[in-house]
Amino acid sequence: MKKSLLVVIACVAFYGAALSQTTDSMFSETRTNGVWQKNSLDIISRDASCSIISLLSLLWDESSHKWVNSALSSYSYNGSETPSKVLYQVWDATNNVWVNVSLFITPSYTATKKSFISQYWDASSNTWVNSYKITENLDGEGRTISSEFDLYSGTEWQKVQRSLLSYNTDNHVSKSIFQLWGGSDWVNNGKTTYDYTGKGISYDYLWDNGNSVWTIFRRTYNAYLSNTALPEKSLGQLASGSNWENAFRSNASYNNDNNLRSASEQFWDAGTQTWINAFRLNLDYYADASQHHYQYENWDATTNSWGYGYRTYSTDVLCPQNLQIVPVSTINKRLALLSQNSTGKILLNRMPETKAPSNNSIQKIFNPLASDGKNIVYDVTVNNSGKEYAYELVLSAASKPKSISSSTTENAATTAQRSFVISPNPAKNYFNINLSSWKNAGDILLKLSDVSGNQIMQQKMVAGMQRVNLPSLQKGLYVVVVTSGKEIHTQKLVVE
């Protein structure tokens, strides 16, 4: 990877005892016709305990070559790590104001019950109006045993659908049942059973209402990573009369922290009796296991090559982030039950009324219902020549800030004893940089870039305290990178 690109996305938290807030960012690009182009920049602000304060989403405007406001989620808390409210707004470029869209409220969050209410903003009456509600019941171990979705109609809540979950002794989901409200009672609709031993077969069923029996329509063989619910290999087959026909197969690899390193999927072409590439994912992490980079690519059957792509880079901050790609177990318009993440949490995918992405495109939507004060969850859906692939992108922050930040990737050299401090920060015309810990480091180089990766200045440094004069700069956030050989350390600089 070019160091100029590393400047953009490998910036670490700005470090100082007086700071009570840290800022992280996710820089994304899309590839069309072989060309990578800037797409979005998500800026995440957290408090001293690493709970989320706000999530600001910017989009790249190619015509003005600037980042422009897109969406803003603001978090409120009532003495706990679970947000009591999340306000979602979009940017009105015509009037230069944030406009209310949705409000997500947590009226109940106890050891046995969680509920989330979504409201939409009615501009005509300037009031919030109830939209839908999700209620989860938990068992004594904090696991979700039922999840119900209700719609608000007129003056009351009306039941729509629910999922029922069972677990094995390893806290993995052993069975999930999906039901629809029939007006007076719950009616079965779908069921999945999971086995994590032997061939690891999971079965998907549909309810035959006429005969009141479950009918198998799909089975999946899974080779799980030892003592986890993380599949390394999967083979899915569809029932065809008394026979089974191949449908899809997938592969995945993980690092020593059980974080996903790569994943790929192929589908079976019955006409040619061959496996056809669908997509592939590649990820890497910082030395402390914080997420650094992931890249998604679609297979283009027309050109017989990897075509449309999407990639994201995350900064490594004082609140270390762990990234998980969680596959969706069902892909349709209903709320989809997802597999467990590494903490055993069950996640719900697809906020109601989410539209499917257009052909050969990717859709990444922030999901405040699955998110909480420590986790940011995106619903990612990819349309590849009419076929949909969905997964949950989960960013989980630790509850404790790191004492020393590091921006090195998993495969790069790192020296934990080295760091640097810049002051004043915020700065105006200059800043002082303390490189006392860089003795015997060899040639030292300092670079300054904006958050878009445009290099502003570069100069050689020596170990010790030095003053760095700044050129004329606009107010905003910049990145200071100090390198020596393969060793790279970065910090954010705010210019007033």
N, C-alpha and C positions, 0 to 999 in steps of 0.2 A: 504494500500500500504506500502511495506517495505521502511524504511527510506533510505536504501542503493540505491534503485532505484530512490528515490526522489532526491538524490544527483546528479544523472546523468542529470536529465531533468528539475529540478526546479531551476536551477541557474539563478540569476538575473544579471542585468548589472553591470559592474564594474563602480563604482561611484566616480566621482571627478570633480571638477570645471574645470580642465584643459583639460578634454577629450572633443573632438568634434565628436567622433564616438562611436556608440554602436554596440554590436554584439549579435545577437539572434541565437538560434539553434532549429532544429526540429530533434528529434531522433526517428527513426522508426524501428519496428520489424515486422517480419512475423511469423505466426504460421502454421506449417505443421506437420501432425501426432501428434498433441497435444503438440508440443514443440515450444516455442518462441525462435526465433533466430534474432540476429542483422541483419539489412538490410541496412539502409542508415542514413546519418547524413547531414542535410542541414544547412549551416552556412550563416546567413544573416547579412550583414554589412549595417548600416544606418548612415547618416550624422546627424548633430545637429538638423535638422528640421525633422528628421525621414524618409527622402527620401532614397530609396534603393541605395546603392553604388555597391554592388555585391551580388551574390548568388552562393555559392560554395557547390556542392553536392559531398559527399563522399559515397563510398560503403564499406561494411564490407567484408574483405578477410579472409575467415575462415582458409585457409591454413597457412597464416602468422600471423593471429590474429591481424590485423592492419586495420585501415581505409585507403583506397586508393582513390586518386583523380578519379572523374568520369566526372563531367561537371562544367563549370563556365560561369555565365552570368554577364557581366559587363555593368553598366549603365552610359550614358553620358547625360548631361543636357545643355540647352541653355537658362538659365535665367528663367525657369519655373519649376513647379513641375512635368510636363510631360516629360519623357525621350525623348531626340531627337534620341538616338541610344541605342540599346541593342545588345551587341555582345555575341553570344553563341559559346562556345568552348568545345571540349571534350579532355580528357587526353590520350596522346599516351604513354603508359607505356614502350614501347620498346625504344623510344628515349627520354623519360622523358621531353616531351614538350606539351604545349597546342596547339591543332590544330583547326583552324577556321572551323566552320560548317555553321552558319547562322548569318545574320546581319539584325536586324529589325529597320527600319527607320521610323520616323514620319515627313514626309515632310510638312504636313498641320495639324494644330490643332487650330481651331478657335471656336468661339461661335456657328457657324452654320455648321461646317464641320470638320471631322477628317479622316485622311487617314494613313494607315500603309502599308509599303512595306517590303516584305521579300526577302532577297537575299541569295543565297547559294555560298559557296566558291569553285571556280574551281581551284583545285591544279595544274592542267596541265598548266594553263595560269597565275596562281597567281593573279586572279582577282575575284571581286564579280560580280555575274550574277543575274539579276532580276528573281524572281520565281513567286510570287503572290502578290496581292494587295487587301486590304480591305478598302472600303470607306464608312463612315457613315455620313449621313446628320442628323442634329439636329434641333429641333423646338426651339421656343423662350424660352422654359423652360429647355433647355439642354437635352431633351430626344431624343433618337435615333428614327427617323421615317423611315429610310431606311438604309440597310446595304448591300453593293454590294461586291461580290467576283470576281476578275478578275485574269486570268493567263497570264503570259508573254510568247509570242510565236514569236520567231525570233526577230523582231524589234518593236513590238507593243503589247499593252495590249488587251486581248480579254475577253469580258464579259462571265461569266459562270452562276452565280446565284445571287439572291438577296432576302432579307426579307423586308417586309413592315409592320410597326407597328402602331397601333392606341391605344389610352389611354382613360381611363374614368376620371371622375372629381377627383378621389383619386390618380391619377398618376399611376394606375395599368394598365398593358396591357389588353386591351379589345379584340383585334384581331391581329393576325399575319398571313401574307400571304407569302408563299414561291413560288418563280418563277424561271424558267430556261430560259436562253437566247436561242431563236429559230433561230438565224441567222440574223433576221431583226427586231424582236420585242420580248418582254417578254411574256412568256407563263406560265399560272397558273400551279401549281403542287400540293401544299398542303395548308390547311388553318386551323387555330384553333381559336375558339371564347371562351372568358372567361366571366363568371358571378360570382361575389363575394357575391351575396345576396342569400337568400333562401337556396336552395340545392346546390348552387355554382357549377352549371353544366358547364363544358367545353366540347366542341364538336370538334372533329378532322374530317377534310374532305379531300378527294382526288378529283382532277379535272378530270371530264369525258370530254375529248377533243372532242369525237365524238358528244356528245349531248350538249356540252358547258354548263355543270351544275356542281355544287359541290355535291359530294356524301358523306354522313356521313358514317364513318367506325368505329368510337370509341366515347364513351362519358365517362366522369369522374365526379362523384359526389364528391364535396369537402366541408368539414366543416372547414372554415378558422378561424384563430385566430382573435379576434375582431379588426377591423380597419386595417387589414394587408392583404397581399397576401400569408400568411404562412398557409398551410393546416395542420390541426391537424388530420383529417381523410380523406381518399380518397378511392373511389371504382371505378375501371375502368371496362368497359364492351365493348365488340366488337359486331358489328352488324352482325347478321346471318339471312339473308332474312328479314322477318318482325319482328324477335325476337332479343333480346339482351342476350348475354351470358357473364357470369362473366369472367374477365381476371386477374385482380390483385386487391389487397387492401393494404392500408398502414396506419400506425399510426405514429404520431410525438408528442413530448412534448417540451415545451420551458420554460426558466426561466423568471424572472421578467424583464430582459433586452431584451426579445424576441429572445434570442439566443437558438439555438437548443440544447436540452438536450438528446433526444433519438429519434430514428426512426427505423421502421421495415417495411418489405414488405412481402406479401405472394402472391402466384399465384394460380389460380384455376386449379385443375386437373379434366378435364371433364370426364375422365375414371372412377375415383373413387368418383367423386362428392364431393371432399373435398378440403380444403385450405391447401397448402403446404408451409412451411417456405421457404423464399428466402434469406434474409439477415437481419441483425440488426446493428444499430449504437448506441454507447453511448458516450457522451461527458461530460466534466466538465471544469470549468473555475476558474481562480484566483479570489480573493476577489474584484479586480477592474474591473472584467468582461473580462480580457484578457484570451485568449484561453490557456488551460493547456494540455488537453489530449483528444484524441478520439480513439475509437476502432471499427473496422468493422469486422463482422464475417459472413461467408457463412454457409448455412445449408447443411449438408452432408446427403442426403437421404439414402445412403448405410448404414451408421452407425446410422442413425436417431438421429444425434447430431450436435452441432455446430462444424464445421470443420475448414477449412482454415480461417485464421484471419490476420488482419493487424492493427497495432496500432502506434500512433505517440504521442510524448510528446514535448511540446514547452517550452522554457524558458520564464520567466517573466522579461522583460527588461524595460529600461527607455522609450522605445517607445512601449506602450501597444498595444497588438494585439487582434483583435476580429476575431474569426473564424466563418465562415458560410459554411454550406453544402447546396449547391443549386442544386436541382434535374434537370436533363435534361428533357425537354418536348418532345423531339424526339430523338431517338437513332438509327442512321444509319450513312452512310458514308458521308453525307453532313454536312455542318456546322450546328450545332444544336442551335436553339434559346433557351436560358435559361430563367427561371423566373427571376424577379427582386430580387436583394439583398435588405438589409434593407435601403440602401441609395437611392433606386430607380434606380440603374444603371442596364442596360441590358448587359448581358455578352454573348460572343460567345464561344461555346465549340468546342473542337476538331480541332486542327490545321490540315490543309490539309496534306494528305499523312501519317497521323497517322495510324499505323497498330493496328489491334484489338489484345487484349491480348490472350495468349494461354489458353487452357482449365484449369479451376480451378486455376486461377492466378489473380493477381491485377496489374494494370498498372497505375503509377502516372507520368504524364508528365507536366513539367513546361510550362505554356502558356504565352509567352511574349506579345502576341497580346491582350489578355484580361487583362493582368497585366498593372500597371503603376507605378509611383514613390512611391505610398503609398500602393498599393495592390499587393499581390503575389497570382497568380491564378494557380492552378493545375487542369488538366483534369484527373479525376480518373475513370477508367473503370474496372469493375470486371466481369470476366467470371466464372459463377457458373454452371458447368455441361452443358456448351453450351449456357446458357442464359446470356445475357449481361445486366448489370446494371451500369449506368453512372451517375456521379454527379460532380459538380464543387466544389473544395475545395478553399475557398477564405480567405486569411489572410489580414486583413485591419489594418494598423497602424494609430494611431492618429497623428495629425500634431504637437502636442506638447509633449515633453518628460514629464514623471512623475517627481515630485520633490523628492519623496521617493519611492524606489522600495520595492515590497512585493512579496514573493514567496509562500504565503499560498493559498491553494485551497479554493474553495467557501465554503466548509463545515468545514474548519479548523479554530481554534482560531487565531486571529490576534491582534497585538498591534501596531498601526501605529506609536506610539511615539518611538519605539525601532528600532534601526538600528545599523550598525557598519561600520567603515571606516578602510581600510587596506592601509598601505603605508610602503615603496615605492611599487608602482605597475606600471610597471613591477618590479619584485624582482629577486634577485639572490640566496643568501644563507639564507635570513630571511625576515620577514615582521613584522611590528608593527600593532597591532589591537586595536582599541579604542572601548571598551565596556562600556563606561561611562553611557549609557542609560539603562543598564541591571541591575541596582540596584534593589534588592528585586525580582529578576526574578527566584530565586531558583537555582538549579543545572544547570550550563552552560557547554555545551559540544561543542567542535570544531572538525570538521572532514575535511580532505582534500582528494579529489578524482580527478582522471583524468576524461576526458569527456566521457570515456567509462563506468564509474561507478565503476572502481576498487579503493577501498579505500586504501590510502597511509599511512595516519596517523590519530590518534585520541587522544585528550587530554582534560582534564578538564580545565575550565577557571574560572576566577573571574571577577567581574565588574571592569572597569577601563582600563588603557593602559597597554598592555603587549607585549613582544617580542616573536615571534614564529620562532624557528629555523627550517629550511627546510632540509630534507634529500637530498641526491644526486638525482637530477631530470633532465630529459631531457628538453630542451627548449620547450615551448608550453603553452597551455591553461589548467588551472586546476580550480577546484571549491572548494570554502571555504564555509562550512555550519556551522552556529551556531544555536544550538537548546536549548530550555529550556521547558520541558514538551511538550505540543502540538505546541508550537510556534517555527517556523522555519524561519530563514533568511539566504540568500545565496548571494554570490558575486563571480565574476570571478577573477582569479589571473593569471597573465601572468608571466611565469618564463623565464628569459633571460639566 
